[in-house]
């Protein structure tokens, strides 16, 4: 299990219960926790086939219409490019 470092001034609900798993693909990094999944990339790059498969599985486990304990928190997904192999 990986946990993000926390500071004493952090104002988050259930700070002490925040255990996260780190899942990596070729260019995609995902932090999975009980309540949410955060997808990110270190550098902007087109998604590969493995990245798209990981994204698909994460969205199956964490649907966007799922209620959260903070009803005013909304997340939107930016547009992304996919990598196509040239033959």
C-alpha positions in Angstrom: 0.0 0.0 0.0 1.2 3.5 -0.8 0.1 6.5 1.1 0.5 10.2 0.1 2.4 12.2 2.7 0.2 14.3 4.9 0.9 17.4 6.9 -0.7 18.6 10.1 -2.5 21.4 8.4 -4.4 19.2 6.0 -8.1 19.6 6.1 -9.6 16.5 4.7 -12.2 14.1 5.8 -10.9 10.8 7.1 -7.3 11.7 6.6 -6.1 8.8 8.7 -8.1 6.3 6.8 -6.7 7.2 3.4 -4.9 4.1 2.1 -4.1 4.2 -1.6 -2.9 1.8 -4.2 -0.6 3.0 -7.0 -1.2 1.4 -10.4 0.9 2.3 -13.4 0.6 1.6 -17.1 2.9 2.9 -19.9 2.1 6.6 -19.5 -0.8 6.5 -17.0 -0.6 6.6 -13.2 -3.6 5.8 -11.1 -4.1 6.3 -7.3 -6.9 4.0 -6.1 -8.6 4.6 -2.7 -11.8 3.6 -1.1 -13.7 6.7 -2.3 -12.0 7.7 -5.5 -9.6 7.1 -8.3 -7.2 9.8 -9.6 -5.7 9.3 -13.1 -2.7 11.3 -14.1 0.3 11.5 -16.3 3.8 12.9 -15.4 4.1 14.2 -19.0 1.3 14.9 -21.4 1.4 12.0 -23.9 -1.1 10.1 -26.1 -2.7 7.1 -24.4 -1.5 3.7 -25.5 -3.6 0.6 -25.7 -2.6 -0.5 -22.2 -3.4 3.0 -20.9 -6.9 2.8 -22.4 -7.5 -0.6 -20.9 -6.5 0.6 -17.5 -8.7 3.7 -17.9 -11.6 1.5 -18.9 -11.2 -0.8 -15.8 -10.9 2.2 -13.5 -14.1 3.7 -14.9 -15.9 0.4 -14.4 -14.9 0.3 -10.7 -15.4 4.0 -10.1 -18.4 5.2 -12.2 -18.8 9.0 -12.5 -22.4 8.9 -11.4 -21.5 7.2 -8.1 -22.5 9.4 -5.1 -19.6 10.9 -3.0 -19.5 11.9 0.6 -18.8 15.5 -0.7 -21.8 16.2 -3.0 -20.3 19.5 -4.2 -17.2 17.8 -5.6 -17.3 17.4 -9.4 -14.6 16.0 -11.6 -14.4 16.3 -15.3 -12.1 14.4 -17.7 -10.1 16.5 -20.1 -9.8 15.5 -23.8 -7.0 13.1 -24.5 -5.2 11.7 -27.5 -4.6 8.0 -28.3 -1.4 6.6 -29.7 -2.0 4.7 -33.0 0.7 2.4 -34.3 1.7 3.2 -37.9 2.1 0.1 -40.0 
